[in-house]
Amino acid sequence: MKIRFLLLIILYHSIHLTAQTAKIDTEKLLEYYETQRYGDAAQYLQSIYPEDSRDSKALTQIGYCHMMAGKLPEAEKSYLKANSIQPDHLPILFSLAHINSKRGNIANAKSYLQQIIHLDSLNFSAYKQLAAYEDAPEARLSLLKKANTLNTKDPDVAYDLATAYKDLKQYQRAYNVLETAIASDTENFTLQQAQLPLSNQLGKYREVIEVGEKLVKNHTDANVMNEMGQAYFHLQEYRKCITVYQALEELGMQNEGTLYYIALSYRELKDYDKAAIYAQKTIDEAISEHTSLYYSTLAGIYEAKNQFNEALTAYKRGLTFKANYGIYYRLGLLYDLSLKQPKNAIVYYHLYLKNKPEQEKEKEQITYAKTRIAVLTGVK
């Protein structure tokens, strides 16, 4: 009964109060609406109103029926005629934007939305929709910022704006946008999940674990567990990190990142045998731009076990994937201090310096390499 009452109200405002004195069978039209026979409703209205009708309310109602029936060209024709009679009417412009979007004519859809913004510079819906159609990152960011300013609680805009900030590595801004939206909807798990990697980036590790535990109770998600594992690692709770990531491994949902953290955790626990196993699993999982780093980690584990020849092989294997000044430095140290091969040590110290390590970050290593070269070559 409530639905029927609401439909009667809609019909009263959209049809009965038209400029023309047309006789509408509201019961018949109501039946079309209730049974979603919008095509029949459009035909019925067209039989009442002449083709040259100047009644914008009737035209928009016919256009709406065509749109709901999926007859988009007919819907656009009705709305365009209504727009010519009643220009700058926001509902008509929104309908034309929607129709053009459905037909794939994004340029026209954007044009109508821009008209809306010109007429109403504080129209949240127009900014939100226009942002969805914008490909240029800077323009899209600007539109999302405006929409978010107008409505900080909208979850879709908050999510998209936070994603844009995250892509720009503006993690605090992204976090703040989501924090505001979450405050108005504390059970929005989508927004909370989107916030987890930002919390990790900002060092809010306890928060990641607290929120993550709530999210996994609702639904086991690999992304959530991945973020929780990282948080445990940074909190030096290595056993818990291993437990989380091995749970993913048992589900067949591991990746090179999760295996890498398991290897690092075992290394920190000085369980070098398992650390070596997982470092090798990391390498086997995927050959990527990080492969040289994984081999470096494996080599470091071998060094900790005093397996210097295996470490040497792993370091050199890493260099076959990517020249890395860090590996050159480690090879210099390995040849110098463990294998007692000064000539080779000098070669790798020189390669380390030649590959231009970061001056500030590697200040101590650079000084040490230069000092060892001087000592080993006998240069004072």
C-alpha positions in Angstrom: 0.0 0.0 0.0 2.9 2.4 0.8 4.4 1.8 -2.7 1.0 2.4 -4.3 0.6 5.6 -2.3 4.0 6.9 -3.3 3.4 6.1 -7.0 0.1 8.0 -6.8 2.0 11.0 -5.4 4.5 10.8 -8.2 1.8 10.6 -10.8 0.0 13.5 -9.3 3.0 15.8 -9.4 4.4 14.7 -12.8 1.1 14.3 -14.8 -1.9 15.8 -13.1 -0.3 19.2 -12.6 0.6 19.8 -16.2 -0.2 22.9 -18.1 -2.6 21.1 -20.5 -6.0 19.9 -19.4 -5.5 16.3 -20.6 -7.6 13.5 -19.1 -5.3 10.9 -17.6 -6.5 7.5 -16.3 -4.2 7.5 -13.2 -5.3 4.0 -12.3 -4.2 2.7 -15.7 -0.9 4.6 -15.5 -0.4 3.4 -12.0 -0.8 -0.2 -13.1 1.9 0.3 -15.8 4.3 1.7 -13.1 3.6 -1.1 -10.6 4.2 -3.8 -13.2 7.2 -1.9 -14.6 5.6 -1.8 -18.1 7.3 1.5 -18.8 7.1 1.1 -22.6 3.3 0.8 -22.4 3.3 3.8 -20.0 5.2 5.9 -22.6 2.8 4.8 -25.4 -0.2 5.7 -23.3 1.1 9.1 -22.4 2.0 9.8 -26.1 -1.6 8.9 -27.0 -2.8 11.6 -24.6 -0.4 14.4 -25.4 0.1 15.5 -29.0 3.5 15.2 -30.7 3.9 18.9 -30.7 3.1 19.3 -27.0 4.8 22.1 -25.2 4.2 20.7 -21.8 7.6 20.1 -20.3 6.3 18.0 -17.4 4.5 15.7 -19.8 7.6 15.5 -22.0 9.9 14.7 -19.1 7.5 12.0 -17.9 7.4 10.4 -21.4 11.2 10.7 -21.5 11.5 9.0 -18.1 9.2 6.1 -19.2 11.3 5.6 -22.4 14.5 5.7 -20.3 13.2 3.1 -17.9 12.1 0.9 -20.8 15.6 1.1 -22.3 14.6 3.1 -25.3 17.3 5.7 -24.9 17.0 7.5 -28.3 13.3 8.1 -27.7 14.1 9.2 -24.1 16.7 11.7 -25.3 14.4 13.1 -27.9 11.7 13.8 -25.2 14.2 15.4 -22.8 15.8 17.5 -25.5 12.4 18.9 -26.4 11.7 19.6 -22.7 15.1 21.3 -22.4 14.3 23.6 -25.3 11.0 24.6 -23.6 12.5 24.8 -20.1 16.2 25.4 -20.4 18.6 25.3 -17.5 16.3 23.0 -15.5 18.6 20.8 -13.5 16.6 17.5 -13.4 16.3 17.6 -17.2 20.1 18.2 -17.6 20.8 15.3 -15.2 18.6 13.0 -17.2 20.3 14.0 -20.5 23.7 13.4 -18.9 22.6 10.0 -17.7 21.1 9.0 -21.1 24.3 10.1 -23.0 26.4 8.2 -20.5 24.4 5.0 -21.0 24.8 5.4 -24.7 28.6 5.9 -24.4 28.6 9.5 -25.4 30.8 10.7 -22.6 31.6 14.0 -24.2 27.9 15.0 -24.2 27.4 13.6 -20.7 30.2 15.8 -19.4 28.9 18.8 -21.3 25.5 18.5 -19.5 27.2 18.1 -16.1 29.3 21.2 -16.8 26.2 23.1 -17.6 24.8 22.0 -14.2 27.9 23.2 -12.4 27.7 26.5 -14.2 24.2 26.9 -13.0 24.8 25.5 -9.5 28.5 25.7 -8.4 27.7 23.7 -5.2 26.0 20.7 -6.9 27.6 17.7 -5.3 26.1 15.1 -7.7 27.4 16.9 -10.7 30.9 17.0 -9.4 30.7 13.4 -8.4 29.5 12.2 -11.8 31.9 14.5 -13.7 34.8 13.1 -11.8 33.9 9.6 -12.8 34.1 10.5 -16.5 37.4 12.5 -16.1 40.5 10.7 -17.4 43.1 13.4 -16.7 44.5 12.7 -13.1 44.8 16.4 -12.1 41.4 17.3 -13.3 39.8 14.3 -11.7 41.5 15.0 -8.4 40.2 18.6 -8.5 36.7 17.4 -9.1 36.9 14.8 -6.3 38.2 17.3 -3.9 35.3 19.7 -4.7 32.8 16.9 -4.3 34.3 15.8 -1.0 34.3 19.3 0.3 30.6 19.5 -0.4 29.8 16.1 1.1 32.6 14.5 3.3 30.4 11.6 4.2 29.8 10.2 0.7 31.6 6.8 0.7 32.2 6.6 -3.1 33.8 10.0 -3.4 35.8 9.4 -0.2 37.1 6.1 -1.6 38.0 7.6 -5.0 39.7 10.7 -3.5 41.7 8.6 -1.1 42.8 6.3 -3.9 43.9 9.4 -5.9 45.9 10.7 -2.9 47.4 7.3 -2.4 48.6 7.1 -6.0 50.3 10.5 -5.4 51.8 9.0 -2.2 49.9 11.6 -0.1 49.1 9.0 2.5 48.1 11.3 5.4 45.6 13.2 3.2 44.2 9.9 1.9 43.9 8.6 5.5 42.1 11.7 6.7 39.5 11.6 3.9 38.6 8.0 4.8 38.7 8.7 8.5 36.0 11.4 8.1 33.8 9.2 6.0 34.2 6.2 8.3 33.2 8.4 11.3 29.8 8.8 9.8 29.5 5.1 8.9 31.5 3.0 11.4 30.3 -0.2 9.8 31.5 0.6 6.3 34.0 -2.3 5.8 35.0 -1.2 2.3 36.3 2.2 3.6 38.0 0.5 6.5 39.8 -2.0 4.3 40.9 0.8 2.0 42.4 2.6 5.0 44.5 -0.3 6.2 47.4 0.1 3.8 47.4 3.8 4.5 47.6 3.0 8.3 50.6 0.8 7.6 52.3 3.5 5.6 51.8 6.0 8.5 53.0 3.5 11.1 49.6 3.0 12.8 50.4 -0.7 13.2 48.2 -1.3 16.3 45.3 0.2 14.4 45.9 -2.0 11.4 45.7 -5.1 13.7 42.6 -3.9 15.6 40.6 -3.0 12.5 42.0 -6.0 10.6 40.8 -8.5 13.2 37.3 -7.0 13.0 37.3 -7.2 9.2 38.5 -10.9 9.0 35.7 -11.8 11.4 33.2 -10.5 8.8 35.0 -12.0 5.8 38.4 -13.7 5.3 40.2 -11.4 2.8 43.8 -11.9 1.6 44.4 -8.1 1.4 43.4 -7.5 5.0 45.5 -10.4 6.2 48.5 -9.1 4.2 48.2 -5.7 5.8 47.9 -7.4 9.3 51.0 -9.5 8.6 53.0 -6.4 7.7 51.8 -4.6 10.9 52.9 -7.6 13.0 56.3 -7.6 11.4 56.9 -3.9 12.0 55.8 -4.4 15.6 58.5 -7.2 15.8 55.8 -9.8 16.6 57.4 -12.2 14.1 55.6 -15.3 15.2 52.2 -13.7 14.6 53.4 -12.4 11.3 54.4 -15.9 10.3 51.1 -17.4 11.5 49.1 -14.9 9.4 51.1 -15.4 6.2 51.3 -19.2 6.6 47.5 -19.2 6.9 47.4 -17.5 3.4 49.9 -20.1 2.2 47.7 -22.9 3.3 44.8 -21.4 1.4 47.0 -21.1 -1.7 46.8 -17.3 -1.5 50.4 -16.6 -0.9 52.5 -14.3 -3.1 56.1 -13.2 -3.2 55.5 -10.4 -0.7 53.9 -12.7 2.0 56.6 -15.3 1.5 59.3 -12.7 1.7 58.0 -11.4 5.1 57.9 -15.0 6.4 61.6 -15.4 5.4 62.5 -12.1 7.1 60.5 -13.1 10.2 62.3 -16.4 10.5 65.6 -14.6 10.0 64.8 -12.2 12.8 64.0 -15.3 15.0 67.4 -16.7 14.0 65.7 -19.8 12.5 68.0 -19.6 9.5 67.0 -23.0 8.0 63.3 -22.0 7.6 64.4 -18.5 6.6 66.4 -20.0 3.7 63.5 -22.2 2.7 61.1 -19.2 2.5 63.6 -17.0 0.8 63.9 -19.6 -1.9 60.1 -19.9 -2.0 60.0 -16.2 -2.5 62.3 -16.4 -5.5 60.4 -19.3 -7.0 57.0 -17.6 -6.6 57.8 -14.8 -9.0 60.6 -13.3 -10.9 60.1 -9.6 -10.6 62.0 -6.3 -10.3 62.6 -7.2 -6.7 64.3 -10.5 -7.5 67.8 -9.1 -6.9 66.6 -8.0 -3.4 65.3 -11.5 -2.7 68.6 -13.1 -3.6 70.4 -10.5 -1.5 68.2 -11.6 1.4 68.9 -15.2 0.8 72.6 -14.5 0.6 72.4 -12.6 3.9 70.8 -15.7 5.5 73.5 -17.9 4.2 76.1 -15.5 5.6 74.4 -15.7 9.0 74.8 -19.5 8.8 78.5 -19.1 7.8 77.7 -20.7 4.4 79.9 -18.2 2.6 80.1 -20.0 -0.8 76.3 -20.3 -0.9 76.1 -16.6 0.0 78.5 -15.7 -2.8 76.4 -17.7 -5.3 73.2 -16.0 -4.2 74.6 -12.5 -4.4 76.0 -13.0 -7.9 72.7 -14.6 -8.9 70.9 -11.5 -7.8 73.2 -9.3 -9.9 72.1 -11.3 -13.0 68.6 -9.7 -12.6 69.6 -6.2 -11.7 72.8 -4.2 -11.0 72.5 -3.3 -7.3 75.1 -1.2 -5.4 73.9 -2.8 -2.2 74.9 -6.3 -3.5 78.2 -5.0 -4.7 78.9 -3.7 -1.2 77.9 -6.9 0.4 80.1 -8.9 -2.0 83.0 -6.5 -1.1 82.5 -7.3 2.6 82.1 -11.0 2.0 85.3 -11.3 0.0 87.1 -9.0 2.4 86.1 -10.2 5.8 84.8 -13.8 5.4 86.6 -15.2 2.3 89.8 -13.3 2.8 90.2 -12.5 -0.9 91.4 -8.9 -0.9 91.7 -8.6 -4.7 88.1 -9.6 -5.3 87.1 -7.4 -2.4 88.7 -4.3 -4.0 86.9 -5.1 -7.3 83.5 -5.1 -5.6 84.2 -2.1 -3.4 85.1 -0.2 -6.6 81.9 -1.5 -8.3 79.9 -0.3 -5.3 81.3 3.2 -5.6 81.0 3.3 -9.4 77.3 2.5 -9.2 76.7 5.9 -7.4 75.1 4.9 -4.0 73.0 7.6 -2.4 75.4 10.0 -0.7 73.4 10.7 2.4 71.8 7.4 3.0 75.0 5.4 2.3 77.4 7.9 3.8 79.0 5.4 6.3 79.2 2.6 3.7 80.9 4.9 1.2 83.5 5.9 3.7 84.1 2.4 4.8 84.5 1.1 1.2 87.0 3.9 0.4 88.9 3.1 3.6 89.1 -0.6 2.9 90.3 0.0 -0.7 93.1 2.2 0.7 94.0 -0.4 3.3 93.9 -3.4 0.9 95.9 -1.6 -1.9 98.4 -0.2 0.6 97.6 3.4 -0.4 97.9 5.9 2.4 
